[in-house]
Amino acid sequence: MLLAGQKGPAYFLVPVAGDVTMIDRELRRATAKASLRESWRQAVAMGLDQISDIEIDEAVGQVRRSRKRSKSK
């Protein structure tokens, strides 16, 4: 059962029979995979799937330098 609010889906109610831990793990894995697929779709839409490893490393370096400057203030 899907419980939805005004801003969209809020909770899934899933009947559980058996090992709750295994079902929880499987549900978390499925949710993570769906999130990853959405991230990939967004990256393709923004053209980010075309950048090189060097460009990625430089972008990561810029963010890290920016965060270090923010912490030191």
Secondary structure, DSSP 8 states (H G I E B T S, - for coil): -EEEETTEEEEE-----S-HHHHHHHHHHHHHHHHHHHHHHHHHHTTGGG--HHHHHHHHHHHHHHHHHHHH-
